[in-house]
Amino acid sequence: MIDLKLLQKDFDTVSAKLIRKGVDAELIEDLKKKNENLKLAKVDFETLQASQNLMSKEFGILMREKKDVTELKQKVDENKIKIAQALDIQRISQEELEKIAMSIPNMPDDNVPDGADENDNVEIKKVLTPKVFTFTPKEHWELADNNGWIDFERGVKLATSRFCVVNGMGAKLERALINFMLNFNAKRGFTEVSVPSIVNRAALEGTGQLPKFEDDLYKIEGQELFLIPTAEVPLTNLFADEILNPEDLPIKMTGYTSCFRKEAGAAGRDTRGMIRQHQFHKVELVAISTPEESNKIFDEMTACASDILTALELPHRLVNLCTGDLGFGAAKTVDIEVWLPGQNTYREISSISNTRDFQARRAKIRYKDGKQNTLVHTLNGSALAVGRTMVAIMENCQNEDGSITLPKALDPYLN
């Protein structure tokens, strides 16, 4: 959640940042109105409280002087009622402001490039040179079918569209990639954590998936429980409503989970193949740090995900997301896009984001900073999306006869 104190102190600066993020002007105006209502409610309460204090002093003086206090007592009693009403109005105004604030995205960092959508993202660098094929490279679904790795039809039979069954060497490759990524991340200082694939509403509110993205989540009928869209949710919320010891920071975690998304906002996109499935595997990086360290850790996480792709001999590029393409909770994001020769383009395989104190404010994650409690910074990123990594291996490592030569880095994991 955005900093409401900062909003009240400097509304123009906050609104300017939100406009850069593409927040609707009407929503910002409503936010301003709710903010002003709360300000007025606070002034009314404080004015009545000050008046009550003065009357209380006067009451004491009159009592000591043994003078008639009947009229003053009536005023005091009437003012108490007004104070209670004013306090109730202030509470309602605070709740209304917080409710709308929960639907407001994070403010972008000042150095995030302006832009409307993914076409305005800025390439940072390319890593490894794509292979030049002497034949026309096939797309992954044809290779998967030829090698018997992925069965899309039986996935539909078992569930619905955008589910698949992975067979034989495909299944072994999937498991090998998960172990390879977890071990790689551990060597970079990220502790492996296994978390539930079902979380409550509070956890999703804490990381910003709720209330805005409820339509994209799978909800357990009759319960306030949801299948996770990413391991970011349970890993970050491990420390919800806690005050951490600064000596324990940074906390760097990695975890493998299945992830579940309805892809409600992606109708018609990537309907063929494994790029956009309702259930997919992902190895995640999550870090909790002091504000002073978060930029450094952001760079470490970006390098970690990029180095995994390099170890797998997969060409990729790093892209700085513009304001219009930033996620809801992100203040800054670097996407890593892997080269897919079958599609002749780069496709996203990882997003590394620094949310600053946005998630921490929602989830109440703090650390003891001297005598005061300070909000931590939270960071998250894929390292990597397993299915998309399989796609990249199939397309980049294919041979003319349709066979696939797997990266040497996976030899120890494939016996």
C-alpha positions as CSV (number, residue, x, y, z in Angstrom):
1,M,0.0,0.0,0.0
2,I,1.2,3.5,-0.7
3,D,2.3,5.7,2.2
4,L,-0.8,7.5,3.4
5,K,1.2,9.8,5.6
6,L,3.2,10.8,2.5
7,L,0.0,11.2,0.6
8,Q,-1.4,13.6,3.2
9,K,1.8,15.5,3.4
10,D,2.5,15.8,-0.3
11,F,-0.5,14.8,-2.4
12,D,0.8,16.5,-5.6
13,T,4.0,14.5,-5.7
14,V,2.3,11.2,-5.0
15,S,-0.4,11.8,-7.6
16,A,2.2,12.8,-10.2
17,K,4.0,9.4,-9.6
18,L,0.7,7.5,-9.8
19,I,-0.2,9.3,-13.1
20,R,3.2,8.1,-14.5
21,K,2.1,4.5,-13.5
22,G,-1.1,5.0,-15.5
23,V,-3.6,5.3,-12.6
24,D,-6.9,6.7,-13.8
25,A,-7.4,10.4,-13.1
26,E,-10.9,9.7,-11.5
27,L,-9.4,7.2,-9.1
28,I,-6.7,9.8,-8.1
29,E,-9.4,12.4,-7.7
30,D,-11.4,10.0,-5.5
31,L,-8.2,9.3,-3.5
32,K,-7.8,13.1,-3.1
33,K,-11.4,13.5,-1.9
34,K,-11.1,10.7,0.6
35,N,-7.8,12.1,1.8
36,E,-9.3,15.6,2.3
37,N,-12.3,14.1,4.1
38,L,-9.9,12.4,6.6
39,K,-8.0,15.7,7.1
40,L,-11.2,17.6,7.9
41,A,-12.4,14.8,10.2
42,K,-9.2,14.9,12.1
43,V,-9.4,18.8,12.4
44,D,-12.9,18.6,13.7
45,F,-12.0,15.9,16.2
46,E,-8.9,17.8,17.4
47,T,-10.9,21.1,17.7
48,L,-13.5,19.4,19.8
49,Q,-10.9,17.7,21.9
50,A,-9.1,21.0,22.5
51,S,-12.4,22.6,23.5
52,Q,-13.0,19.7,25.9
53,N,-9.6,20.2,27.5
54,L,-10.3,23.9,28.1
55,M,-13.7,23.2,29.5
56,S,-12.3,20.5,31.8
57,K,-9.7,23.0,33.1
58,E,-12.4,25.6,33.7
59,F,-14.6,23.0,35.3
60,G,-11.8,22.2,37.8
61,I,-11.3,25.8,38.6
62,L,-15.0,26.4,39.2
63,M,-15.2,23.3,41.4
64,R,-12.3,24.5,43.5
65,E,-14.0,27.9,43.9
66,K,-17.3,26.2,44.7
67,K,-19.1,28.0,42.0
68,D,-22.1,26.8,40.0
69,V,-21.0,24.3,37.2
70,T,-24.4,23.3,35.9
71,E,-24.2,25.2,32.6
72,L,-20.6,24.2,32.0
73,K,-21.4,20.6,32.8
74,Q,-24.1,20.5,30.2
75,K,-21.7,22.0,27.6
76,V,-19.1,19.3,28.6
77,D,-21.6,16.5,28.2
78,E,-22.8,17.8,24.9
79,N,-19.2,18.2,23.7
80,K,-18.5,14.6,24.7
81,I,-21.2,13.4,22.4
82,K,-19.8,15.5,19.5
83,I,-16.3,14.1,20.2
84,A,-17.7,10.5,20.0
85,Q,-19.5,11.4,16.7
86,A,-16.4,13.1,15.3
87,L,-14.2,10.1,16.3
88,D,-16.7,7.8,14.4
89,I,-16.5,10.0,11.3
90,Q,-12.7,10.0,11.5
91,R,-12.7,6.2,11.7
92,I,-15.1,5.9,8.7
93,S,-13.0,8.4,6.7
94,Q,-9.8,6.4,7.6
95,E,-11.4,3.1,6.5
96,E,-12.7,4.7,3.2
97,L,-9.2,6.0,2.4
98,E,-7.5,2.7,3.2
99,K,-10.1,0.8,1.1
100,I,-9.4,2.9,-2.0
101,A,-5.6,2.9,-1.2
102,M,-5.6,-0.9,-1.4
103,S,-6.6,-0.6,-5.0
104,I,-3.9,1.9,-5.8
105,P,-0.6,0.5,-7.3
106,N,2.9,1.2,-6.0
107,M,4.6,4.4,-7.1
108,P,7.4,3.9,-9.7
109,D,11.0,4.8,-8.9
110,D,12.1,8.1,-10.4
111,N,14.6,6.3,-12.7
112,V,12.0,4.0,-14.2
113,P,11.5,5.0,-17.9
114,D,8.2,6.5,-18.9
115,G,6.1,4.6,-21.3
116,A,2.6,3.3,-22.1
117,D,3.2,-0.5,-22.6
118,E,5.8,-3.2,-23.3
119,N,6.8,-1.4,-26.5
120,D,8.4,1.3,-24.5
121,N,10.5,-0.9,-22.3
122,V,14.3,-0.2,-22.5
123,E,16.8,-3.0,-23.3
124,I,19.7,-3.0,-20.8
125,K,21.9,-5.7,-22.5
126,K,21.9,-9.0,-24.4
127,V,23.6,-12.1,-23.0
128,L,24.9,-14.8,-25.4
129,T,24.4,-14.7,-29.1
130,P,21.5,-16.7,-30.6
131,K,22.6,-19.7,-32.6
132,V,22.3,-19.5,-36.4
133,F,20.5,-22.6,-37.6
134,T,21.1,-24.2,-41.0
135,F,17.5,-25.2,-41.1
136,T,14.2,-23.6,-40.1
137,P,13.8,-24.1,-36.3
138,K,10.6,-25.7,-35.1
139,E,8.4,-24.3,-32.4
140,H,8.3,-26.0,-29.0
141,W,4.9,-27.7,-29.4
142,E,6.0,-29.5,-32.5
143,L,9.2,-30.6,-30.9
144,A,7.3,-31.7,-27.7
145,D,5.0,-33.8,-29.8
146,N,7.8,-35.3,-31.9
147,N,9.7,-36.3,-28.8
148,G,6.7,-37.4,-26.8
149,W,7.5,-35.0,-24.0
150,I,4.2,-33.1,-23.7
151,D,0.6,-34.2,-24.2
152,F,-1.6,-31.2,-24.5
153,E,-4.7,-33.2,-25.5
154,R,-4.7,-35.4,-22.4
155,G,-4.2,-32.2,-20.3
156,V,-7.4,-30.9,-21.7
157,K,-9.1,-34.3,-21.0
158,L,-8.0,-34.2,-17.4
159,A,-8.9,-30.6,-16.7
160,T,-9.5,-28.0,-19.5
161,S,-7.6,-26.0,-22.0
162,R,-4.2,-24.6,-20.9
163,F,-3.3,-27.7,-18.9
164,C,-0.9,-30.3,-20.1
165,V,0.8,-33.6,-19.2
166,V,4.6,-33.9,-19.3
167,N,5.9,-37.4,-20.1
168,G,9.2,-39.4,-20.1
169,M,12.3,-37.3,-20.7
170,G,10.2,-34.2,-20.6
171,A,9.2,-35.0,-17.0
172,K,12.8,-35.8,-16.1
173,L,13.9,-32.5,-17.6
174,E,11.3,-30.6,-15.7
175,R,12.5,-32.2,-12.4
176,A,16.1,-31.7,-13.3
177,L,15.5,-28.0,-14.0
178,I,13.8,-27.5,-10.6
179,N,16.7,-29.1,-8.7
180,F,19.3,-27.3,-10.8
181,M,17.7,-23.9,-10.1
182,L,17.2,-24.5,-6.4
183,N,20.9,-25.6,-6.0
184,F,22.1,-22.7,-8.1
185,N,20.1,-20.2,-6.0
186,A,21.4,-21.9,-2.8
187,K,25.0,-21.3,-3.9
188,R,24.1,-17.6,-4.3
189,G,23.0,-17.4,-0.7
190,F,19.2,-18.1,-0.9
191,T,17.9,-20.5,1.7
192,E,15.5,-23.1,0.3
193,V,12.0,-23.0,1.8
194,S,9.0,-25.2,1.1
195,V,5.7,-23.5,1.5
196,P,1.9,-24.3,1.1
197,S,0.3,-23.9,-2.3
198,I,-2.9,-22.6,-0.6
199,V,-3.0,-19.3,1.2
200,N,-5.6,-17.1,2.9
201,R,-7.0,-13.8,1.8
202,A,-4.7,-11.8,4.2
203,A,-1.6,-13.2,2.5
204,L,-2.8,-12.2,-0.9
205,E,-3.7,-8.8,0.3
206,G,-0.3,-8.5,1.9
207,T,1.5,-8.9,-1.4
208,G,-1.0,-7.0,-3.5
209,Q,-2.8,-9.7,-5.5
210,L,-6.1,-8.8,-3.6
211,P,-8.4,-7.1,-4.0
212,K,-7.4,-6.0,-7.6
213,F,-6.7,-9.4,-9.1
214,E,-9.3,-11.7,-7.5
215,D,-10.7,-12.7,-10.9
216,D,-7.4,-14.2,-11.9
217,L,-7.1,-16.4,-8.8
218,Y,-8.5,-19.9,-8.1
219,K,-10.6,-19.7,-4.9
220,I,-11.5,-22.7,-2.7
221,E,-15.3,-22.8,-2.7
222,G,-16.8,-21.9,0.6
223,Q,-13.5,-20.8,2.2
224,E,-11.4,-17.7,2.2
225,L,-8.5,-19.8,0.7
226,F,-6.9,-19.5,-2.7
227,L,-4.4,-21.5,-4.8
228,I,-1.2,-19.4,-5.0
229,P,-0.4,-17.5,-8.3
230,T,3.3,-17.5,-7.3
231,A,5.6,-18.6,-4.4
232,E,6.2,-14.8,-3.7
233,V,2.9,-14.8,-1.8
234,P,3.6,-17.4,0.9
235,L,7.4,-16.7,1.1
236,T,6.9,-12.9,1.7
237,N,4.0,-13.5,4.1
238,L,6.1,-15.8,6.3
239,F,7.0,-12.6,8.2
240,A,3.7,-10.8,8.0
241,D,2.8,-8.8,11.2
242,E,6.3,-9.3,12.6
243,I,9.1,-7.1,13.9
244,L,12.4,-8.5,12.7
245,N,15.8,-8.3,14.2
246,P,18.0,-6.1,12.0
247,E,20.9,-8.6,12.5
248,D,18.8,-11.2,10.7
249,L,18.5,-9.1,7.5
250,P,18.7,-9.6,4.7
251,I,16.5,-12.7,4.5
252,K,17.0,-14.4,1.1
253,M,14.8,-17.3,0.2
254,T,14.2,-19.6,-2.8
255,G,11.3,-22.0,-3.2
256,Y,9.7,-24.2,-5.8
257,T,5.9,-24.4,-6.1
258,S,3.2,-25.1,-8.6
259,C,1.5,-21.9,-9.5
260,F,-2.1,-21.4,-10.6
261,R,-3.6,-18.5,-12.6
262,K,-6.9,-18.2,-14.5
263,E,-5.1,-15.9,-17.0
264,A,-8.4,-14.0,-17.1
265,G,-6.7,-10.9,-18.6
266,A,-4.9,-12.9,-21.3
267,A,-7.8,-14.3,-23.4
268,G,-6.5,-15.3,-26.8
269,R,-2.8,-15.0,-26.0
270,D,-0.5,-17.9,-26.3
271,T,-3.3,-20.4,-26.5
272,R,-1.0,-23.0,-28.1
273,G,1.9,-24.6,-26.2
274,M,3.3,-24.1,-22.7
275,I,3.9,-20.3,-22.6
276,R,0.7,-19.4,-20.8
277,Q,-0.7,-22.3,-18.7
278,H,-3.2,-22.3,-15.9
279,Q,-0.9,-24.5,-13.8
280,F,2.9,-24.2,-14.1
281,H,6.0,-24.8,-12.0
282,K,8.3,-21.9,-10.9
283,V,11.3,-21.5,-8.8
284,E,11.1,-18.1,-7.0
285,L,13.5,-15.8,-5.3
286,V,12.3,-13.6,-2.4
287,A,14.3,-11.2,-0.3
288,I,13.5,-9.1,2.7
289,S,15.9,-6.3,3.5
290,T,16.6,-2.9,5.0
291,P,15.9,0.0,2.6
292,E,19.6,0.7,2.4
293,E,20.4,-2.8,1.0
294,S,17.4,-3.4,-1.4
295,N,19.1,-2.0,-4.5
296,K,22.1,-4.2,-4.0
297,I,20.0,-7.3,-3.5
298,F,17.9,-6.4,-6.5
299,D,21.0,-6.5,-8.6
300,E,22.1,-9.8,-7.0
301,M,18.7,-11.4,-7.8
302,T,18.8,-10.1,-11.4
303,A,22.3,-11.5,-11.9
304,C,21.3,-14.9,-10.3
305,A,18.4,-15.4,-12.7
306,S,20.5,-14.3,-15.7
307,D,23.4,-16.5,-14.7
308,I,21.1,-19.6,-14.6
309,L,20.2,-19.0,-18.2
310,T,23.8,-18.5,-19.1
311,A,24.7,-21.8,-17.4
312,L,22.0,-23.4,-19.5
313,E,23.5,-21.8,-22.6
314,L,20.3,-19.9,-23.4
315,P,20.6,-16.5,-25.1
316,H,18.6,-13.8,-23.3
317,R,18.3,-10.1,-22.7
318,L,17.6,-7.8,-19.7
319,V,14.9,-5.2,-20.1
320,N,14.0,-2.3,-17.9
321,L,10.2,-2.1,-17.7
322,C,8.6,1.3,-18.3
323,T,5.9,2.8,-16.1
324,G,3.1,1.5,-18.2
325,D,4.3,-2.1,-18.0
326,L,5.2,-2.2,-14.3
327,G,3.3,-4.7,-12.2
328,F,0.8,-3.5,-9.5
329,G,3.2,-3.8,-6.6
330,A,6.5,-3.0,-8.3
331,A,8.5,0.2,-7.9
332,K,11.1,-1.1,-10.3
333,T,11.3,-4.3,-12.5
334,V,13.8,-5.9,-14.8
335,D,12.4,-8.5,-17.1
336,I,14.7,-11.3,-18.4
337,E,13.6,-12.4,-21.9
338,V,14.9,-15.7,-23.3
339,W,15.5,-16.1,-27.1
340,L,13.0,-18.5,-28.8
341,P,14.3,-19.3,-32.3
342,G,11.1,-21.1,-33.2
343,Q,9.2,-17.9,-32.6
344,N,12.1,-15.7,-33.7
345,T,11.7,-13.4,-30.7
346,Y,12.6,-12.9,-27.1
347,R,9.9,-13.9,-24.5
348,E,9.7,-13.1,-20.8
349,I,11.0,-15.9,-18.5
350,S,11.7,-13.9,-15.3
351,S,10.6,-10.6,-13.7
352,I,12.8,-9.3,-10.9
353,S,10.9,-6.6,-8.9
354,N,11.7,-4.3,-6.0
355,T,8.4,-3.3,-4.2
356,R,10.2,-1.1,-1.7
357,D,8.0,-0.8,1.4
358,F,4.7,-1.3,-0.6
359,Q,4.1,-4.9,0.4
360,A,5.6,-4.5,3.8
361,R,3.1,-1.8,4.7
362,R,0.2,-4.0,3.7
363,A,1.6,-7.1,5.4
364,K,3.0,-5.1,8.4
365,I,6.6,-6.5,8.1
366,R,9.0,-4.3,10.1
367,Y,12.4,-4.4,11.7
368,K,13.8,-2.8,14.8
369,D,15.7,0.3,13.7
370,G,17.2,1.7,16.9
371,K,14.3,2.7,19.0
372,Q,11.7,2.7,16.2
373,N,10.1,0.1,14.0
374,T,10.8,0.6,10.3
375,L,9.2,-1.0,7.3
376,V,11.4,-3.5,5.4
377,H,11.8,-3.6,1.6
378,T,10.6,-6.8,-0.1
379,L,11.8,-8.1,-3.5
380,N,10.8,-11.0,-5.6
381,G,11.7,-12.7,-8.9
382,S,11.5,-15.9,-10.9
383,A,14.6,-18.0,-11.2
384,L,13.0,-19.4,-13.3
385,A,9.7,-20.2,-14.8
386,V,10.3,-23.9,-15.3
387,G,7.9,-24.5,-18.3
388,R,9.3,-21.5,-20.2
389,T,12.8,-22.7,-19.5
390,M,11.9,-26.1,-21.1
391,V,10.4,-24.3,-24.1
392,A,13.7,-22.3,-24.5
393,I,15.8,-25.5,-24.2
394,M,13.7,-27.3,-26.8
395,E,13.8,-24.5,-29.3
396,N,17.5,-23.5,-28.8
397,C,18.9,-27.0,-28.5
398,Q,17.0,-28.7,-31.3
399,N,18.7,-30.6,-34.1
400,E,17.6,-30.8,-37.7
401,D,16.0,-34.2,-37.2
402,G,13.9,-32.9,-34.3
403,S,15.9,-34.4,-31.5
404,I,17.1,-32.2,-28.6
405,T,20.6,-32.0,-27.2
406,L,20.2,-31.0,-23.5
407,P,22.6,-28.5,-21.9
408,K,25.7,-30.0,-20.2
409,A,24.9,-28.2,-16.9
410,L,22.0,-30.6,-16.5
411,D,24.1,-33.8,-16.9
412,P,24.5,-34.4,-13.1
413,Y,20.7,-34.1,-12.7
414,L,19.8,-36.5,-15.6
415,N,22.1,-39.4,-14.7
